[in-house]
């Protein structure tokens, strides 16, 4: 089963669990519906989320990577299975001049990077990624592409007499270019669109248009890639040329629906990033906007996991994480969709048991241990809510709403220590998490059309 828990490794050292038993809450006070400023990936049955403000990089509209390689594109171009899913890392807010000025490490200037990755769902763990480097100006993007080509072509400065004052400089440049030809160089391939360069010795291909540089790569077996094949080049050409044609589309907009086959037996698949929106972030971190966003989708076909022997294995999940550029403030929301034959509390027990005990099918004793480690969350208008606090002090807030298990966690860096300025982080308190979860639940009810 696919498990990408937002709890990370902190729960693995949870034992012994401490706390008091949780219970259900009754009576509801749904919050006011607010417009979202997050990318929408859902198609709930309620009102559509309000259109978000446009995100920009310099004077150019920000380009969402999964709009350049859509789920429909991936289905047509890539050998995907029913267990395939995608992840997108992108930009939630416009890039400020101060932030752009601080960015270093590129040949031509500052850039904003994002990516869209499709996991094929095969035994080899194959993934295909379209990365987008978006620059402040078109000139910077063109310079980056030309620099890669120059290294790939091995173009050297013209010869200079040994007695010339520039001879040592020219030789140094020759050495740099010869080394760069193997590390960063890109070359054109016969029969492939001239806008596409192959990065020598890799399965990566790049192209550019406007203010963006696109990179398409395919990997398997945890990144151990094959040598270049004709099929790789042709696939990269199709992906990149279609993406190039879309970059300037004024209707490109923000990400659209998630990628799934919605079945009547399953709860409606929601958009986690539209629930963890600007309002929820403000409740977690007042006055601290979170610029970056990461989405993980459900599997392509929900019934693919119904043969699993555990409740958590049969459920599906999607997630959204938001953070500032430095990662000093982070918020994560995870939605689990309960399979037709299961109950939300059983899914939560199975999920926590798998993380704590490595066993997603817990016996009665382990269920009691898990329950003893949960505190009552006290959230109104849900079937039940719980707080789990680990031995490290990390707080995780759960709400059981209809056939959903909703998990919220948030943390911030409180101090940086040592010569390397390593961060020391702490989780937000349960009351703050509860306040934000109330807004999340209210939005979920709005999407589902179940406001009271």
C-alpha positions, -999 to 999 in steps of 0.1 A, spaced: 0 0 0 11 36 -6 19 54 26 33 89 26 24 99 62 27 135 72 37 123 107 71 115 93 93 95 117 83 111 150 56 85 157 80 57 153 94 66 188 60 71 203 60 42 227 50 42 254 18 61 244 5 85 270 -26 106 274 -63 100 280 -90 83 260 -109 103 233 -145 105 226 -171 118 202 -183 154 201 -218 166 193 -235 199 183 -220 219 156 -210 254 147 -197 254 112 -175 284 104 -181 309 77 -171 299 42 -140 318 30 -125 323 -4 -94 302 -11 -61 314 -22 -47 279 -27 -46 258 -59 -78 239 -63 -75 202 -72 -110 190 -62 -145 187 -76 -167 185 -45 -204 187 -49 -208 221 -32 -199 255 -44 -167 260 -64 -138 276 -46 -134 313 -53 -108 321 -79 -74 327 -63 -52 358 -69 -28 354 -98 7 343 -88 35 361 -107 73 358 -112 86 391 -122 62 404 -148 52 369 -159 23 347 -148 35 318 -127 33 285 -146 19 255 -127 39 224 -137 10 199 -137 -9 221 -161 20 216 -186 19 178 -181 -17 171 -171 -30 138 -158 -47 132 -192 -13 138 -209 3 113 -185 -23 87 -192 -17 91 -230 21 93 -229 33 72 -200 27 35 -192 8 41 -160 -11 16 -138 -42 19 -116 -18 26 -86 -3 56 -104 -4 90 -87 11 124 -90 28 150 -68 32 187 -75 55 212 -58 46 248 -67 41 284 -57 12 297 -35 22 334 -36 38 358 -59 76 361 -56 88 394 -40 117 413 -53 136 409 -20 132 371 -21 142 369 -58 173 390 -51 185 366 -25 184 336 -48 218 324 -60 235 295 -77 223 298 -113 242 307 -144 219 334 -156 202 348 -125 175 341 -100 148 315 -106 117 299 -90 116 261 -93 86 238 -93 79 202 -104 52 177 -114 60 141 -108 40 110 -119 46 77 -101 38 50 -126 27 25 -100 48 -3 -114 71 -27 -96 102 -8 -107 91 24 -90 93 44 -122 87 81 -121 85 108 -147 91 145 -137 86 177 -155 105 205 -137 99 242 -144 126 268 -137 109 302 -141 131 333 -143 124 370 -138 131 377 -175 130 359 -208 167 368 -213 178 349 -182 160 318 -193 175 320 -228 210 325 -213 206 294 -192 196 273 -222 224 286 -243 249 280 -215 239 244 -213 243 240 -250 277 257 -250 290 232 -225 275 203 -243 290 214 -277 324 218 -260 329 252 -275 362 266 -265 376 301 -268 399 307 -299 436 299 -294 458 326 -279 496 328 -282 514 314 -252 530 348 -245 496 365 -244 486 380 -211 453 362 -216 467 327 -222 463 315 -186 428 328 -184 419 311 -217 434 278 -206 414 279 -174 382 285 -194 391 255 -216 394 233 -185 361 245 -171 342 239 -204 358 204 -208 347 195 -173 313 210 -178 306 190 -209 303 159 -188 284 175 -159 260 202 -171 263 200 -209 234 195 -232 234 185 -269 208 182 -297 200 147 -310 194 138 -346 157 137 -355 146 155 -323 132 190 -321 160 216 -321 146 232 -290 152 201 -270 187 193 -255 198 160 -240 219 164 -208 248 142 -217 250 109 -197 215 113 -181 178 107 -188 171 144 -186 161 167 -215 157 205 -214 139 231 -235 130 268 -231 104 293 -241 96 327 -227 109 330 -191 109 293 -183 133 264 -187 117 230 -187 134 197 -177 118 163 -183 134 132 -168 125 96 -162 139 74 -135 133 40 -119 147 18 -91 153 48 -68 170 68 -95 192 42 -111 185 51 -147 191 33 -180 214 46 -207 198 69 -233 174 51 -256 156 64 -287 123 59 -269 134 82 -241 143 109 -265 110 106 -284 90 106 -252 108 137 -239 103 154 -272 65 149 -271 63 160 -234 84 190 -238 71 203 -272 35 200 -259 45 218 -226 63 245 -246 31 252 -266 11 256 -234 34 280 -215 20 311 -232 -16 300 -230 -35 328 -212 -61 302 -201 -35 279 -185 -45 291 -151 -41 270 -119 -43 233 -114 -77 217 -120 -93 185 -109 -74 157 -92 -67 125 -111 -90 97 -101 -119 76 -111 -147 88 -87 -168 59 -77 -202 62 -59 -191 38 -32 -163 62 -22 -166 96 -4 -161 125 -27 -125 133 -33 -117 168 -20 -89 192 -27 -67 193 4 -49 225 -8 -83 243 -10 -90 233 26 -56 243 39 -60 277 24 -49 313 34 -75 315 62 -63 283 78 -27 293 75 -34 327 91 -50 309 120 -19 288 124 7 315 118 -8 350 121 9 374 98 32 347 82 23 338 46 34 304 34 47 308 -1 53 272 -12 28 244 -17 31 207 -23 2 184 -33 0 146 -33 -29 129 -52 -49 98 -46 -42 67 -68 -57 68 -102 -83 41 -95 -97 39 -59 -107 2 -60 -72 -9 -66 -65 -13 -29 -97 -30 -18 -79 -64 -15 -56 -51 12 -58 -69 45 -58 -37 66 -82 -7 69 -54 19 63 -42 -1 33 -77 0 17 -82 37 22 -69 64 -1 -52 96 8 -42 129 -6 -23 156 11 -12 193 10 18 209 26 26 246 28 58 262 40 77 294 38 108 295 16 132 287 45 110 260 59 108 278 92 70 275 92 52 244 79 16 231 78 4 198 65 -31 185 59 -38 149 50 -71 134 40 -79 97 41 -109 84 22 -125 55 40 -131 24 18 -167 12 15 -164 -17 39 -146 2 67 -152 28 94 -131 60 100 -120 50 136 -108 16 123 -88 34 96 -72 57 122 -64 27 145 -48 9 115 -29 39 104 -14 47 138 -7 10 145 13 7 113 34 38 122 39 28 158 40 -10 158 47 -16 121 14 -36 120 -15 -21 101 -39 -48 114 -37 -43 152 -52 -66 178 -74 -54 207 -44 -48 230 -27 -25 205 -59 -7 198 -63 0 235 -27 13 236 -33 36 208 -66 49 223 -48 55 256 -23 77 237 -51 100 223 -66 130 239 -101 142 232 -99 169 205 -131 187 215 -139 197 180 -176 203 173 -196 191 143 -175 160 136 -180 124 145 -149 125 167 -117 144 171 -84 135 188 -50 149 196 -19 128 196 13 142 213 45 122 208 74 120 233 91 147 213 61 170 219 48 169 184 11 174 182 -11 158 155 -48 167 153 -73 143 139 -110 148 129 -133 121 118 -159 136 95 -184 113 78 -161 89 59 -130 110 61 -100 110 84 -85 144 85 -50 150 99 -35 184 106 0 192 119 20 224 119 54 234 133 79 262 134 116 268 139 122 284 173 160 286 173 190 278 151 220 265 169 256 255 162 281 264 135 258 252 108 228 269 123 208 237 125 171 244 132 153 234 164 116 231 157 85 227 178 49 217 170 21 242 174 -1 237 204 -33 216 202 -56 246 207 -41 264 177 -44 232 156 -80 229 167 -88 265 156 -74 259 122 -91 225 119 -125 241 126 -119 262 94 -108 231 75 -139 212 85 -162 241 77 -147 243 42 -150 205 37 -187 207 46 -191 236 22 -175 216 -6 -197 187 1 -228 208 4 -236 196 40 -235 229 59 -260 230 87 
